[in-house]
Each structure stands twice: as C-alpha cells, then as structure tokens.
Amino acid sequence: MNQSFIINIQVGNDELQAQLQQWAGDCTDIQICLAEQQALSACQLHLWDYATFNYHTQLNTGLPEGLIVFSDTVNEEAERRVLLSGALDYLCVPVNMTNLLLRLSHHVQRLRYVARLESLSVTDTLTGLFNRRKYDLDLDKCWRQSQRLNSVCSLLLLDVDHFKNYNDGYGHLAGDKCLTALAEVFRSEAVRPLDTAARIGGEEFAIILPQTPQAGALHVAQRILTRIRELNIPHKGSPLGYLTLSIGLVSICPSSGDNILDWQQSADDVLYLAKDRGRNCVVEGELKSQLEPLTPCVATPAEFA
C-alpha cells in the first residue's frame, strides 16, 4: 500500500506553500493541494473501518491515505471537526519548518507501520496467501457486489487428498513445504486484483472468483488439477502414488432470497462429493435452493495431459 499526504495550504500563504512544495518535490509520500474545501471534503469521505483496518472512500479514483490540514487562524471547532473526520493533523500557520518536517516524517512512518500490520492481519504466515479472516471479508464483498451488478461469482474449495497420511509419512516440515508449493499454484491462478486465494484451514484452501461464470471457474479448477499433477509430488499414502486435490465449485448470481452461508455450504458439500467419488477431481454444483449438485467432472492425468 502506498501512503500519501494531502497538504492543504490556504491561498495567500505563499511562503509556506513554496517551502512545502520544494520539500515535497522529491518525496513520493507527499501530495500538495491548495483548496481548503477540497481537504475538508476529502476528510469527510474517509471512513475508518475497524473491522478491516482499511480506509474506504466514495471516490472511484481513491484518495491519499493521510490528510493534514493547515489554517492561518486558531479555530478550535474547525480543528475538532477536521480531526473527527479522519485527518492526521491540524496545524496553524506560521509553523516551524523543522518541526513540521519531523511531524510529517512521523506520520509517514506511522502509516507505513499501520499498512504493515494490515497486511499481517490478513495473511497466512505459512503460505503467504490470504487467511480465513480475509476470505470471509472478500466472500461477503463478492456476494454483495454480485447482487448489485447482477453478475455471476464463483467459489472453489480445495482440499489436499490424504494429507494426514502425507504428514505421517513424510513429517510436518515436508507437509509445510508441500502446502507452500500448492499455494504458489493457487496464487498464480487467482491473478486478477479482484480474485482471492486463501488458506482457510489446515490443508483446505479457497479461491473466490468474482464476475466469473461457471465455465470460466471450471477451467481454472481443471488447470489447477493439471498443474498439481505436473508438480508430481510423491505421496506414498495415496493410491495414485502422488499428491492430488479435490475441488468443489459453486457459481451463482445471488438474488435477494439467497444466502451466502448456503453458497459456502453447497461448495463444501460438492467438495466432499468429490472425495466420495474418488478424489483428484472437481465437482460442480449449485445452491441447494436452486439445483441438485451436477455430475462431477473427474480430472485424470490422461484427460488434462
């Protein structure tokens, strides 16, 4: 995440404006703006969401993460409103330039630290994929967006076959390396910025594909099975002798009468149907309230060679 400041300078304060513009010229963390109303409007558009540790804005182009407002008069009410609206600081001019630069540097470091914490809070430490918390947030976001746009969204649940046997036979360190290798495959298949690849359990993963119909999601699932086969990870605890996956896939264009929990449950049901039908395959399904699960598409090495 890149952090920037909007520095608001009231028209007429030419000396401070020139000093800040000169200092900010080579600093990617600083953005200068001159209109006080622009700064206040930007401040009011920032909504701090404590559940996701993200700044959200109503503007499509987005706004800088930090906002500092300058004023040439002491106005406690204005300062209160600005700070309550989300600004990092409110300063009166004239200001000491040395102290000002120290405060700006402090704010930049703080925003970088917050961004780092934000990243850690949604990342699985072993695989580097998103974690269960991020999965839940993005699944809800995908659901609501699909309802708003009347578009199809797809959910893939992926589970490593016979993984307990793998850990027992090769050890947990080897199991961790195996999960990391699989995660790289999942990450490379969820390539769009709106896609989410997450580890949601020990050996269970999920891929959320917004604005993706069932045929497109099935293509992704089949490609994953092929690439896992190409890794050819030995697995003496598997009947096939190498590591495989089972995948459950459910696509939906959610309506007001549908439930996101039913979507997840349906994906989980077809995942276990894939397990029951021999593993190493993807099973497509629909919400239980819409259709019964479809016939599984079994991915064998010959089929996707």
C-alpha positions in Angstrom: 0.0 0.0 0.0 1.3 3.5 -0.9 0.8 6.2 1.6 0.5 9.9 0.7 -0.5 13.1 2.4 -2.8 15.8 1.2 -1.2 19.0 2.5 -3.8 21.8 2.5 -2.4 25.3 2.3 -4.8 28.3 2.3 -4.4 30.6 -0.6 -2.2 33.6 0.3 0.3 31.7 2.4 2.9 31.8 -0.3 6.0 31.3 1.8 4.9 28.1 3.4 3.4 26.8 0.2 6.7 27.3 -1.6 8.7 25.7 1.2 6.4 22.6 1.3 6.4 22.2 -2.5 10.1 22.4 -2.6 10.5 19.8 0.1 7.8 17.5 -1.3 9.1 17.6 -4.9 11.3 14.5 -4.4 9.1 12.8 -1.8 6.5 10.3 -3.1 4.7 10.3 0.3 3.6 13.9 -0.1 0.9 15.4 -2.3 0.1 19.2 -2.2 -3.4 20.6 -2.6 -4.3 24.2 -2.1 -8.1 24.3 -1.6 -9.3 24.1 2.0 -12.7 22.8 0.9 -11.1 20.1 -1.1 -9.2 19.0 2.0 -12.3 19.1 4.2 -14.3 17.1 1.6 -11.6 14.5 1.3 -11.5 14.2 5.1 -15.3 13.7 5.3 -15.2 11.0 2.6 -12.7 8.9 4.6 -14.4 6.2 6.7 -12.3 4.3 9.1 -13.4 0.7 9.3 -12.2 -1.0 12.4 -13.2 -4.4 11.1 -11.0 -4.4 8.1 -8.3 -1.8 9.1 -8.8 -0.1 5.7 -9.7 3.4 4.6 -12.7 3.4 2.3 -13.7 6.3 0.1 -16.7 7.0 -2.1 -14.4 8.3 -4.9 -13.6 5.8 -7.7 -10.1 7.2 -8.0 -9.4 6.9 -4.3 -7.8 9.4 -2.0 -4.4 9.6 -0.3 -4.2 7.7 3.0 -3.2 10.7 5.1 -4.6 14.2 5.4 -3.1 17.2 7.2 -5.0 20.5 7.2 -3.4 23.9 7.7 -5.2 27.0 8.7 -4.0 30.6 9.3 -6.4 31.1 12.2 -7.0 29.4 15.5 -10.4 27.7 15.3 -11.0 25.0 17.9 -14.3 24.0 16.4 -12.8 23.6 12.9 -9.9 21.6 14.4 -12.3 19.3 16.2 -14.3 18.7 13.0 -11.3 18.0 10.9 -9.7 15.6 13.4 -13.0 13.8 14.0 -13.4 13.4 10.2 -10.2 11.5 10.0 -7.3 13.9 9.4 -3.9 13.0 10.8 -3.2 16.6 12.0 -4.4 20.1 12.1 -1.8 22.9 12.2 -1.9 26.7 12.4 0.5 28.8 10.4 3.1 30.1 10.7 4.8 26.9 11.6 8.4 26.0 12.4 9.6 24.2 9.2 11.9 21.8 11.1 9.2 20.7 13.4 6.8 20.4 10.6 9.1 18.1 8.6 9.6 15.9 11.7 5.8 15.6 12.2 5.4 14.7 8.5 8.1 12.1 8.7 6.4 10.7 11.8 3.1 10.4 10.1 4.6 8.7 7.1 6.3 6.1 9.3 3.1 5.6 11.2 1.1 5.0 8.1 3.6 2.5 6.8 3.5 0.7 10.1 -0.3 0.5 10.0 -0.1 -0.8 6.4 2.3 -3.5 7.6 0.0 -4.5 10.4 -2.9 -4.5 8.0 -1.0 -6.9 5.7 -0.1 -9.2 8.5 -3.7 -9.3 9.8 -4.9 -10.8 6.5 -2.0 -13.1 5.6 -1.5 -16.7 6.3 2.0 -16.9 7.8 2.9 -20.3 6.3 1.8 -19.9 2.7 1.7 -16.2 2.2 -1.9 -16.5 0.9 -4.7 -14.6 2.4 -6.1 -16.1 5.7 -9.5 -17.1 6.8 -10.3 -13.6 8.0 -9.6 -12.1 4.6 -11.5 -14.9 2.9 -14.6 -14.1 5.0 -14.4 -10.4 4.2 -13.8 -10.9 0.5 -16.5 -13.5 0.2 -19.0 -11.1 1.7 -17.8 -8.3 -0.6 -18.0 -10.6 -3.7 -21.6 -11.6 -2.7 -22.8 -8.1 -2.3 -21.1 -6.9 -5.4 -22.6 -9.7 -7.5 -26.1 -8.8 -6.1 -25.6 -5.1 -7.0 -24.2 -5.9 -10.5 -26.4 -8.9 -11.2 -23.2 -10.9 -12.1 -22.1 -14.4 -11.5 -19.5 -15.2 -8.9 -17.7 -18.5 -8.3 -16.3 -20.2 -5.2 -13.7 -23.0 -5.3 -13.0 -25.0 -2.2 -9.8 -27.1 -2.5 -8.7 -29.9 -0.1 -5.4 -31.9 -0.3 -6.2 -35.6 -0.6 -4.9 -37.9 2.1 -2.9 -35.1 3.7 -2.8 -36.7 7.2 -1.1 -39.7 5.6 1.3 -37.3 3.9 2.3 -35.7 7.2 2.5 -39.1 8.9 4.7 -40.5 6.2 7.0 -37.5 5.4 6.8 -35.3 8.5 5.3 -32.0 9.2 8.1 -29.9 7.8 7.7 -31.7 4.5 3.9 -31.1 4.8 4.5 -27.4 5.2 6.7 -27.3 2.1 4.0 -29.2 0.2 1.3 -26.6 1.2 3.6 -23.8 0.3 4.2 -25.3 -3.2 0.4 -25.7 -3.7 -0.2 -22.2 -2.5 2.1 -20.9 -5.3 -0.1 -22.6 -7.8 -3.3 -21.2 -6.3 -1.8 -17.7 -6.2 -0.8 -17.8 -9.9 -4.3 -18.9 -10.9 -6.1 -16.1 -8.9 -4.3 -13.5 -11.0 -6.9 -10.6 -11.2 -6.8 -8.0 -8.4 -10.4 -8.9 -7.5 -9.6 -12.6 -7.1 -8.9 -14.1 -3.7 -6.8 -17.2 -2.9 -6.8 -18.1 0.8 -5.8 -20.8 3.2 -8.9 -21.4 5.3 -7.9 -24.5 7.2 -5.0 -26.9 7.7 -5.0 -28.3 4.2 -8.1 -26.6 2.9 -7.9 -23.6 0.6 -10.4 -21.4 -1.2 -10.4 -19.3 -4.4 -13.0 -16.6 -4.9 -13.6 -15.6 -8.5 -15.9 -12.5 -8.8 -17.6 -11.9 -12.1 -16.7 -15.4 -13.3 -19.3 -17.8 -14.7 -19.2 -21.5 -14.0 -17.4 -22.4 -17.3 -14.6 -20.0 -16.5 -14.3 -21.2 -12.9 -14.3 -24.8 -14.1 -11.4 -24.0 -16.5 -9.4 -22.6 -13.5 -10.1 -25.6 -11.4 -9.1 -28.0 -14.2 -5.9 -26.0 -14.8 -5.1 -26.3 -11.1 -5.5 -30.0 -11.1 -3.2 -30.3 -14.1 -0.5 -28.1 -12.6 -0.6 -30.1 -9.3 -0.2 -33.3 -11.3 2.8 -31.7 -13.1 4.4 -31.0 -9.7 4.4 -34.8 -9.3 4.9 -34.6 -5.5 5.5 -38.2 -4.3 2.8 -39.4 -1.8 3.2 -43.0 -0.7 0.0 -42.7 1.3 -2.1 -42.0 -1.8 -3.4 -44.8 -4.0 -2.0 -42.9 -7.0 1.4 -42.5 -5.5 1.5 -38.7 -6.0 -0.2 -35.7 -4.4 -3.7 -34.8 -5.6 -6.5 -32.4 -4.8 -10.3 -32.5 -4.6 -12.2 -29.4 -5.6 -15.8 -28.3 -5.0 -17.1 -25.5 -7.3 -20.3 -23.5 -7.0 -21.2 -20.5 -9.2 -24.2 -18.2 -8.5 -25.8 -14.9 -9.4 -27.2 -14.2 -6.0 -30.7 -12.8 -5.6 -32.3 -11.3 -2.5 -33.7 -14.6 -1.5 -30.3 -16.4 -1.5 -28.0 -16.8 1.5 -24.2 -16.6 1.5 -24.0 -19.4 4.1 -25.9 -21.7 1.7 -23.3 -20.8 -1.0 -20.5 -21.9 1.2 -22.3 -25.0 2.4 -23.0 -26.1 -1.1 -19.4 -25.7 -2.1 -18.4 -27.7 0.9 -20.9 -30.4 0.0 -19.7 -30.8 -3.5 -16.1 -30.9 -2.2 -16.9 -33.9 -0.1 -18.8 -35.4 -3.0 -15.5 -35.1 -4.9 -13.9 -37.0 -2.1 -16.6 -39.7 -2.2 -16.2 -40.1 -6.0 -12.5 -41.0 -5.9 -10.7 -37.7 -5.2 -8.4 -36.0 -7.8 -11.4 -34.3 -9.4 -13.6 -31.2 -9.4 -17.3 -31.4 -8.8 -19.6 -28.6 -9.9 -22.8 -27.7 -8.0 -25.4 -25.1 -7.4 -27.1 -23.8 -4.3 -29.3 -26.4 -2.7 -32.2 -24.0 -3.1 -31.6 -23.9 -6.8 -30.4 -27.2 -8.2 -29.0 -30.5 -7.0 -25.3 -30.9 -7.5 -24.2 -31.6 -11.0 -22.4 -34.7 -12.3 -18.7 -34.5 -11.3 -16.0 -33.7 -13.8 -13.2 -36.1 -12.9 -9.8 -34.8 -13.7 -7.4 -37.6 -14.6 -3.8 -37.3 -15.7 -4.8 -38.5 -19.2 -7.7 -36.0 -19.5 -5.6 -33.0 -18.8 -2.2 -34.1 -20.1 
